[in-house]
Every structure is written in structure tokens, then in C-alpha cells.
Amino acid sequence: MSRSILSLLFLLSSAAILANNVAAEEKSATSGDWIQLFNGKDLEGWTPKIRFHELGENFADTFRVEDGLLKVGYDRGYESFDETFGHLFYNQEFSNYRLRVEYRFVGEQCKGGPGWALRNSGIMIHGEDPKGMGLDQNFPTSIEVQLLGGDGSNERTTSNLCTPGTHVFKEGKLFTPHCTSSTSKTYHGDQWVTAEVEVRGNQLVKHIIEGETVLQYSKPQLDPRGGAVSMSGKSSEQHATELKEKNGSLMLSGGTISLQSESHPVHFRKVELMVLED
């Protein structure tokens, strides 16, 4: 075999090895290990905070695990909902991550639930520590990825944005509306829906439904006025000031993750998280 042919084969082999190495690096840079936040057996690693109840008290078995599903229900002690909003907090804070849940709405809304809470739940990110929440505080200061189910006839997007006690930047400007619709389609009935959130600290947040980005924004931050967070004995503005002092800035780069109970039964069959590099 001639020297020129050997040289050509060497170059082709080197190019193939380089291409494989680049592909491997790209794969490792975009993939990681999914951490199962919900183990499918019990609420290990999670703590409930339900309005009018102490942290850790799972009033009326609101949050429960049955048949491998994390269920939110109101059939074991709620005579009327009466704004008893609840949140189930994961016991670790995160800053840069991809969170994925599979959820579905089932059954009928709890008696006394507000009209806007029909087939309504949410994932709260960049949230405050529940240890600092008031006994009757309605929502944790956080960014809400609002999960909505269709009512059977009307269009109703999911993976929307709501901002209890917070603001964001959208299209390069401070964005202060409390709730903003995504571009998702409507999901009627009790079908399972996969919702993801890609969180890059204070830089970027993406809402993703069934693999499609439906909303994004940047610079999540505390609202100095306190926004939609309310409690007795302390104004929302006072609470916002305390959080700002504790955080050292209005800007939010991380925080707690929690799942909502807002008066309509909802199931989660998967809650998993992939930590991303800063």
C-alpha cells in the first residue's frame, strides 16, 4: 500500500475520531442525571404548608400518595375550601435546573373553591423558605408556573406565568402583570400532560409543554410591594422587605420548589429534576 493511501486513511480515521469526540462532548453537555424528587411511595423529602395550619401539618390528608401517584385531594375533611391554599415544598433549594412533571386534573372542584381555581394547580419556583411564611399566608413569594386544565369547551392555555410577590423581565422590560398566558394548546379531560421548566438562575426561565417552549422570561425578582401575597398581622410590603434583606437583593437566583393545592384534585405521576451547570 502506498504512503499516500496510508496518509489518507490516517486522516480519515483521525477525522472520524474527532467527530465522535465532539458528538460525545455535545451529548454530555446537554444531558445529565434525572433526580426523582417523588419516589412513588410516600412524601419523603417533601413538607406541606397549608394556609391556617402549621408548617408540616398535612391537613385533611390534602397531599397523599396512592397507587404510585402523588395526589392532591379534598375528600377527607374539607367541608368547604374557604381559601385554604396549600403548597407541598421539596426540602432542598435549587438555582440552575430542568424540572419535569407529569400531571392530570381529575374529579370535581372542592366546594367553596374560587371560580378561577377550576382545574388549576401550579409549580412554584424560586420560592421563599416556608419556615418564614405566616400561618395564614395564602401563597409563598415565588414564580408560579400555572397549570390549567380545559373546561371541556373553551380554550385555556397551561404553563402560564403568575407572580405572587414577584416580577420578571419580558422582552427586555420589567413586566408586572400578575398572570400571563402561554402559547400552549388546551388540554381537556383527565389526560396526562408533561410540563417542564428550564431555570437558569436569574438569567432565563423557560416554560415547556410536551417538548415545546410556550413562554420565557428573565430576571425573576421580588416585588417590593409584596404583590398577591397576603397574611394577617403583617403587610405584604413588610414581608417583601424582610425577604429582600434576607436575600440581599431584589433579584432571585434560586429558591424552593413546591406544588400547589388550589381546590381542584390533581395527580402527579412524575416529579424529576436535572441539575444544570451554572
LOVEX-910473 format. One record per residue (C-alpha): residue number from 0; residue in three letters; y negated, z negated, x. Coordinates in nm, 3 decimals, padded with zeros to 5 digits. Last residue first. Layout:
<NUM, 'ALA', <Y, Z, X>>
...
//
This chain:
<277, 'ASP', <-02.744, -03.624, -02.415>>
<276, 'GLU', <-02.376, -03.530, -02.423>>
<275, 'LEU', <-02.212, -03.520, -02.764>>
<274, 'VAL', <-01.991, -03.785, -02.925>>
<273, 'MET', <-01.760, -03.637, -03.186>>
<272, 'LEU', <-01.732, -03.825, -03.515>>
<271, 'GLU', <-01.487, -03.848, -03.800>>
<270, 'VAL', <-01.490, -03.954, -04.164>>
<269, 'LYS', <-01.206, -03.797, -04.361>>
<268, 'ARG', <-01.067, -03.848, -04.710>>
<267, 'PHE', <-01.393, -03.965, -04.868>>
<266, 'HIS', <-01.396, -04.027, -05.242>>
<265, 'VAL', <-01.691, -04.065, -05.478>>
<264, 'PRO', <-01.748, -04.262, -05.799>>
<263, 'HIS', <-02.107, -04.233, -05.928>>
<262, 'SER', <-02.340, -04.535, -05.921>>
<261, 'GLU', <-02.524, -04.493, -05.586>>
<260, 'SER', <-02.270, -04.618, -05.334>>
<259, 'GLN', <-02.367, -04.477, -04.997>>
<258, 'LEU', <-02.201, -04.419, -04.662>>
<257, 'SER', <-02.349, -04.561, -04.342>>
<256, 'ILE', <-02.433, -04.461, -03.984>>
<255, 'THR', <-02.644, -04.687, -03.767>>
<254, 'GLY', <-02.908, -04.592, -03.514>>
<253, 'GLY', <-03.029, -04.324, -03.279>>
<252, 'SER', <-03.336, -04.157, -03.132>>
<251, 'LEU', <-03.593, -04.267, -03.389>>
<250, 'MET', <-03.963, -04.225, -03.309>>
<249, 'LEU', <-04.204, -04.485, -03.447>>
<248, 'SER', <-04.184, -04.668, -03.117>>
<247, 'GLY', <-04.069, -04.989, -02.953>>
<246, 'ASN', <-03.768, -05.010, -03.183>>
<245, 'LYS', <-03.815, -05.380, -03.259>>
<244, 'GLU', <-04.190, -05.342, -03.300>>
<243, 'LYS', <-04.144, -05.033, -03.519>>
<242, 'LEU', <-03.880, -05.209, -03.729>>
<241, 'GLU', <-04.110, -05.506, -03.789>>
<240, 'THR', <-04.397, -05.274, -03.884>>
<239, 'ALA', <-04.173, -05.086, -04.129>>
<238, 'HIS', <-04.071, -05.415, -04.293>>
<237, 'GLN', <-04.435, -05.512, -04.334>>
<236, 'GLU', <-04.511, -05.171, -04.485>>
<235, 'SER', <-04.219, -05.203, -04.729>>
<234, 'SER', <-04.373, -05.529, -04.846>>
<233, 'LYS', <-04.186, -05.855, -04.807>>
<232, 'GLY', <-04.086, -06.124, -05.055>>
<231, 'SER', <-03.898, -05.881, -05.277>>
<230, 'MET', <-03.744, -05.561, -05.146>>
<229, 'SER', <-03.830, -05.191, -05.136>>
<228, 'VAL', <-03.761, -04.890, -04.917>>
<227, 'ALA', <-03.894, -04.561, -05.056>>
<226, 'GLY', <-04.163, -04.520, -04.789>>
<225, 'GLY', <-04.221, -04.804, -04.543>>
<224, 'ARG', <-04.588, -04.729, -04.480>>
<223, 'PRO', <-04.544, -04.674, -04.106>>
<222, 'ASP', <-04.280, -04.406, -04.186>>
<221, 'LEU', <-04.030, -04.436, -03.903>>
<220, 'GLN', <-03.930, -04.123, -03.717>>
<219, 'PRO', <-03.697, -03.826, -03.709>>
<218, 'LYS', <-03.839, -03.578, -03.456>>
<217, 'SER', <-03.664, -03.259, -03.568>>
<216, 'TYR', <-03.548, -03.061, -03.870>>
<215, 'GLN', <-03.253, -02.856, -03.995>>
<214, 'LEU', <-03.106, -02.743, -04.326>>
<213, 'VAL', <-02.816, -02.528, -04.454>>
<212, 'THR', <-02.617, -02.466, -04.134>>
<211, 'GLU', <-02.288, -02.307, -04.245>>
<210, 'GLY', <-01.946, -02.440, -04.143>>
<209, 'GLU', <-01.844, -02.562, -04.489>>
<208, 'ILE', <-02.178, -02.739, -04.519>>
<207, 'ILE', <-02.389, -02.813, -04.210>>
<206, 'HIS', <-02.701, -03.028, -04.189>>
<205, 'LYS', <-02.870, -03.001, -03.849>>
<204, 'VAL', <-03.074, -03.268, -03.672>>
<203, 'LEU', <-03.287, -03.198, -03.363>>
<202, 'GLN', <-03.483, -03.373, -03.090>>
<201, 'ASN', <-03.490, -03.746, -03.160>>
<200, 'GLY', <-03.124, -03.796, -03.077>>
<199, 'ARG', <-02.939, -03.466, -03.107>>
<198, 'VAL', <-02.755, -03.510, -03.436>>
<197, 'GLU', <-02.521, -03.249, -03.579>>
<196, 'VAL', <-02.429, -03.341, -03.934>>
<195, 'GLU', <-02.118, -03.207, -04.106>>
<194, 'ALA', <-02.014, -03.181, -04.470>>
<193, 'THR', <-01.673, -03.059, -04.584>>
<192, 'VAL', <-01.634, -03.037, -04.962>>
<191, 'TRP', <-01.325, -03.132, -05.165>>
<190, 'GLN', <-01.323, -03.006, -05.523>>
<189, 'ASP', <-01.381, -03.252, -05.808>>
<188, 'GLY', <-01.593, -03.030, -06.028>>
<187, 'HIS', <-01.895, -02.823, -05.925>>
<186, 'TYR', <-02.008, -02.742, -05.572>>
<185, 'THR', <-02.344, -02.564, -05.569>>
<184, 'LYS', <-02.442, -02.337, -05.278>>
<183, 'SER', <-02.630, -02.468, -04.979>>
<182, 'THR', <-02.991, -02.381, -04.889>>
<181, 'SER', <-03.098, -02.743, -04.851>>
<180, 'SER', <-03.327, -02.928, -05.088>>
<179, 'THR', <-03.594, -03.170, -04.969>>
<178, 'CYS', <-03.641, -03.533, -05.072>>
<177, 'HIS', <-03.917, -03.782, -04.984>>
<176, 'PRO', <-04.183, -03.528, -04.894>>
<175, 'THR', <-04.348, -03.625, -04.558>>
<174, 'PHE', <-04.301, -03.341, -04.308>>
<173, 'LEU', <-04.498, -03.368, -03.984>>
<172, 'LYS', <-04.530, -03.012, -03.855>>
<171, 'GLY', <-04.338, -02.784, -03.618>>
<170, 'GLU', <-04.133, -02.607, -03.885>>
<169, 'LYS', <-04.010, -02.946, -04.006>>
<168, 'PHE', <-04.090, -03.275, -03.838>>
<167, 'VAL', <-03.934, -03.584, -03.992>>
<166, 'HIS', <-04.042, -03.891, -04.190>>
<165, 'THR', <-03.886, -04.232, -04.258>>
<164, 'GLY', <-03.877, -04.533, -04.488>>
<163, 'PRO', <-03.615, -04.380, -04.716>>
<162, 'THR', <-03.620, -04.011, -04.616>>
<161, 'CYS', <-03.406, -03.773, -04.821>>
<160, 'LEU', <-03.265, -03.445, -04.691>>
<159, 'ASN', <-03.019, -03.224, -04.879>>
<158, 'SER', <-02.653, -03.178, -04.789>>
<157, 'THR', <-02.590, -03.054, -05.144>>
<156, 'THR', <-02.760, -02.798, -05.366>>
<155, 'ARG', <-02.760, -02.810, -05.744>>
<154, 'GLU', <-02.744, -02.500, -05.964>>
<153, 'ASN', <-02.677, -02.589, -06.326>>
<152, 'SER', <-02.357, -02.565, -06.530>>
<151, 'GLY', <-02.086, -02.812, -06.434>>
<150, 'ASP', <-02.310, -03.095, -06.317>>
<149, 'GLY', <-02.283, -02.991, -05.951>>
<148, 'GLY', <-02.209, -03.252, -05.688>>
<147, 'LEU', <-02.469, -03.397, -05.454>>
<146, 'LEU', <-02.451, -03.538, -05.101>>
<145, 'GLN', <-02.784, -03.645, -04.950>>
<144, 'VAL', <-02.800, -03.655, -04.571>>
<143, 'GLU', <-03.026, -03.957, -04.560>>
<142, 'ILE', <-03.245, -04.050, -04.264>>
<141, 'SER', <-03.281, -04.426, -04.233>>
<140, 'THR', <-03.457, -04.742, -04.346>>
<139, 'PRO', <-03.169, -04.906, -04.531>>
<138, 'PHE', <-03.187, -04.867, -04.906>>
<137, 'ASN', <-03.244, -05.105, -05.202>>
<136, 'GLN', <-03.332, -05.427, -05.022>>
<135, 'ASP', <-03.232, -05.720, -05.244>>
<134, 'LEU', <-03.093, -05.948, -04.973>>
<133, 'GLY', <-03.335, -05.808, -04.715>>
<132, 'MET', <-03.203, -05.595, -04.432>>
<131, 'GLY', <-03.215, -05.716, -04.072>>
<130, 'LYS', <-02.840, -05.761, -04.031>>
<129, 'PRO', <-02.801, -05.411, -04.173>>
<128, 'ASP', <-02.923, -05.267, -03.839>>
<127, 'GLU', <-03.152, -04.977, -03.925>>
<126, 'GLY', <-03.032, -04.624, -03.984>>
<125, 'HIS', <-03.046, -04.317, -03.759>>
<124, 'ILE', <-02.803, -04.166, -04.012>>
<123, 'MET', <-02.732, -04.238, -04.380>>
<122, 'ILE', <-02.461, -04.024, -04.537>>
<121, 'GLY', <-02.509, -03.979, -04.908>>
<120, 'SER', <-02.398, -04.016, -05.267>>
<119, 'ASN', <-02.487, -03.846, -05.596>>
<118, 'ARG', <-02.268, -03.716, -05.877>>
<117, 'LEU', <-02.526, -03.849, -06.125>>
<116, 'ALA', <-02.778, -04.052, -05.924>>
<115, 'TRP', <-03.083, -03.871, -06.069>>
<114, 'GLY', <-03.005, -04.013, -06.413>>
<113, 'PRO', <-03.011, -04.371, -06.290>>
<112, 'GLY', <-02.686, -04.570, -06.322>>
<111, 'GLY', <-02.672, -04.808, -06.616>>
<110, 'LYS', <-02.308, -04.736, -06.697>>
<109, 'CYS', <-02.126, -04.614, -06.387>>
<108, 'GLN', <-02.103, -04.236, -06.359>>
<107, 'GLU', <-01.783, -04.074, -06.480>>
<106, 'GLY', <-01.481, -03.953, -06.289>>
<105, 'VAL', <-01.469, -03.787, -05.948>>
<104, 'PHE', <-01.703, -03.665, -05.674>>
<103, 'ARG', <-01.549, -03.520, -05.359>>
<102, 'TYR', <-01.586, -03.580, -04.987>>
<101, 'GLU', <-01.473, -03.454, -04.646>>
<100, 'VAL', <-01.684, -03.598, -04.367>>
<99, 'ARG', <-01.789, -03.469, -04.025>>
<98, 'LEU', <-02.030, -03.627, -03.777>>
<97, 'ARG', <-02.145, -03.448, -03.462>>
<96, 'TYR', <-02.304, -03.672, -03.204>>
<95, 'ASN', <-02.601, -03.776, -02.997>>
<94, 'SER', <-02.751, -04.115, -03.083>>
<93, 'PHE', <-02.482, -04.352, -03.211>>
<92, 'GLU', <-02.462, -04.710, -03.340>>
<91, 'GLN', <-02.139, -04.901, -03.390>>
<90, 'ASN', <-02.009, -05.114, -03.678>>
<89, 'TYR', <-01.997, -04.837, -03.938>>
<88, 'PHE', <-02.203, -04.941, -04.236>>
<87, 'LEU', <-02.095, -04.917, -04.602>>
<86, 'HIS', <-02.404, -04.892, -04.818>>
<85, 'GLY', <-02.473, -05.020, -05.168>>
<84, 'PHE', <-02.722, -04.970, -05.448>>
<83, 'THR', <-02.708, -05.231, -05.723>>
<82, 'GLU', <-02.978, -05.055, -05.921>>
<81, 'ASP', <-02.864, -05.205, -06.253>>
<80, 'PHE', <-02.507, -05.064, -06.233>>
<79, 'SER', <-02.392, -05.215, -06.560>>
<78, 'GLU', <-02.086, -05.426, -06.642>>
<77, 'TYR', <-01.979, -05.366, -06.283>>
<76, 'GLY', <-01.675, -05.582, -06.209>>
<75, 'ARG', <-01.374, -05.374, -06.110>>
<74, 'ASP', <-01.443, -05.024, -06.240>>
<73, 'TYR', <-01.737, -04.934, -06.013>>
<72, 'GLY', <-01.582, -04.720, -05.742>>
<71, 'VAL', <-01.642, -04.584, -05.390>>
<70, 'LYS', <-01.314, -04.471, -05.239>>
<69, 'LEU', <-01.198, -04.428, -04.880>>
<68, 'LEU', <-00.878, -04.231, -04.929>>
<67, 'GLY', <-00.529, -04.286, -04.784>>
<66, 'ASP', <-00.381, -04.351, -05.126>>
<65, 'GLU', <-00.631, -04.632, -05.184>>
<64, 'VAL', <-00.900, -04.774, -04.956>>
<63, 'ARG', <-01.187, -04.968, -05.112>>
<62, 'PHE', <-01.566, -04.987, -05.128>>
<61, 'THR', <-01.705, -05.129, -05.451>>
<60, 'ASP', <-01.444, -05.407, -05.457>>
<59, 'ALA', <-01.657, -05.584, -05.717>>
<58, 'PHE', <-01.900, -05.697, -05.446>>
<57, 'ASN', <-01.782, -05.625, -05.092>>
<56, 'GLU', <-01.968, -05.916, -04.932>>
<55, 'GLY', <-02.022, -05.832, -04.563>>
<54, 'LEU', <-02.400, -05.860, -04.572>>
<53, 'GLU', <-02.497, -06.089, -04.858>>
<52, 'HIS', <-02.539, -05.956, -05.210>>
<51, 'PHE', <-02.840, -05.852, -05.421>>
<50, 'ARG', <-02.802, -05.492, -05.293>>
<49, 'ILE', <-02.469, -05.415, -05.133>>
<48, 'LYS', <-02.422, -05.428, -04.757>>
<47, 'PRO', <-02.066, -05.336, -04.666>>
<46, 'THR', <-01.920, -05.359, -04.313>>
<45, 'TRP', <-01.697, -05.096, -04.147>>
<44, 'GLY', <-01.479, -05.106, -03.835>>
<43, 'GLU', <-01.161, -05.179, -04.029>>
<42, 'LEU', <-01.206, -05.067, -04.389>>
<41, 'ASP', <-00.836, -05.004, -04.453>>
<40, 'LYS', <-00.553, -04.753, -04.415>>
<39, 'GLY', <-00.694, -04.402, -04.367>>
<38, 'ASN', <-00.837, -04.489, -04.023>>
<37, 'PHE', <-01.199, -04.406, -04.108>>
<36, 'LEU', <-01.416, -04.364, -03.797>>
<35, 'GLN', <-01.163, -04.117, -03.654>>
<34, 'ILE', <-01.309, -04.014, -03.319>>
<33, 'TRP', <-01.297, -03.637, -03.259>>
<32, 'ASP', <-01.255, -03.559, -02.893>>
<31, 'GLY', <-01.470, -03.290, -02.743>>
<30, 'SER', <-01.564, -02.926, -02.769>>
<29, 'THR', <-01.866, -02.715, -02.686>>
<28, 'ALA', <-01.898, -02.781, -02.312>>
<27, 'SER', <-01.522, -02.789, -02.258>>
<26, 'LYS', <-01.484, -02.445, -02.417>>
<25, 'GLU', <-01.774, -02.299, -02.219>>
<24, 'GLU', <-01.624, -02.435, -01.895>>
<23, 'ALA', <-01.282, -02.288, -01.979>>
<22, 'ALA', <-01.435, -01.949, -02.059>>
<21, 'VAL', <-01.626, -01.955, -01.728>>
<20, 'ASN', <-01.307, -02.045, -01.539>>
<19, 'ASN', <-01.111, -01.766, -01.711>>
<18, 'ALA', <-01.380, -01.512, -01.625>>
<17, 'LEU', <-01.383, -01.628, -01.261>>
<16, 'ILE', <-01.003, -01.598, -01.236>>
<15, 'ALA', <-01.014, -01.246, -01.385>>
<14, 'ALA', <-01.291, -01.141, -01.146>>
<13, 'SER', <-01.097, -01.275, -00.848>>
<12, 'SER', <-00.785, -01.083, -00.955>>
<11, 'LEU', <-00.984, -00.761, -00.997>>
<10, 'LEU', <-01.146, -00.807, -00.656>>
<9, 'PHE', <-00.811, -00.877, -00.488>>
<8, 'LEU', <-00.654, -00.573, -00.656>>
<7, 'LEU', <-00.937, -00.354, -00.530>>
<6, 'SER', <-00.904, -00.490, -00.178>>
<5, 'LEU', <-00.531, -00.425, -00.181>>
<4, 'ILE', <-00.594, -00.069, -00.303>>
<3, 'SER', <-00.844, -00.011, -00.023>>
<2, 'ARG', <-00.606, -00.152, 00.241>>
<1, 'SER', <-00.338, 00.097, 00.141>>
<0, 'MET', <00.000, 00.000, 00.000>>
//
